[in-house]
C-alpha cells in the first residue's frame, strides 16, 4: 500500500466511538456512548505508516419525532437538536504484534444540546464522554485492511441526575470492534465495522442500558481526488434495559440509516468530506437526520 493512497484514506475511524445523541427512546434517556454512522469512509482501516493523525468531525443531528417499539411516532411534542465537535487523535506505532501494527486513539467530544419534550425544554453544553481505544491492524495486501480493537467510554461528560438534559451518561461501556476496508484509489471502495457495546450501570439511578450491536458501512467509488458514495449504519439493541425506571418490555432500540457522501483530497495528507444520513426507520428511538463534516490530516 503506497503512502499517498494510505494517507488519502486517513482512516482514523474503524473504532469511531464518540458522543452519540439520540434522545428519548431506548437506553437511559435514549442516549448511547457511541455515535452510529460516524465512521463513514474511515470505517475499517488504520493508516499503515507510524505517526500521529487527527480527525475533526462536526455533526448536526435533528429530529422532531421519537418512535415506539413498532416504529410509529409518539403522539407528543418532541424536538431535539444536537451539535457536536468531536476531536480524534490516532497514534499508529511501529510496534507489531501477531503480524499487526499496534495503534491507539483518544476521542474528545464537545456537545451543544437543545431538547424539548412535554412540559420541559432546555439546552446544555459541555464535554461529552471521552473514549480511549487500543487495537491491531493487519494489512492483507495493498488494498485490504482488517482491524480489531476495543473502545472504552468513560463517564467524563457533564451529568447530574436532576438536570435536563444531560450530555454525559454517568456510566462506562466496553466496545470490542471488528472492521474491514477495501480501497482502490481509482475505483471501488468499501468499509464496514461491527461493534458490540457492553454498558455498565449508572450508579446514581441504578439504570443499566441494554447491550447494543452497531454495524457501520460505506460504499463508493474514487475518481482521482474525489470520492462519492453512500454511508450509514444499522443498530440493534441485544438485551433489555434494566433498573427501577426501565420499561417492562425492555425498550430495545433498532434503527437503520443511509445517505450520500462526498470527499475531496487536497493532497495525500489533507482530506475534507461531508455526508448526510437519514434514519429510514427507528424503533424506541428518535428518528431524524445527521449531517457530518470531517477534516482529516497527519501531523
Buried (B, 14 or more C-beta within 10 A) or exposed (E): BEEEBBBBBBBBBBBBBBBBBBBBBBBBBBBBBBBBBBBBBBBBBBBBBEBEBBBBBBBBBBBBBBBBBEBEEBEEEBBBBBBBBBBBBBBBEEEEEEEBBBBBBEBBBBBBBBBBBEEEEEEBEBBBBBBBBEBBBBBEEBBBBBBBBBBBBBBBBBBEEEEEBBBBBBBBBBBBBBBBBBBEBEEEBBBBBBBBBBBBBBEEBEBBBBBBBBBBBBBBEBEEBEBEBBBBBBBBBEBBBEEEEBEEEBBBBBBBBBBBBBBEBEEBBBBBBBBBBBBEEBBBBBBBBBBBEBBBBBE
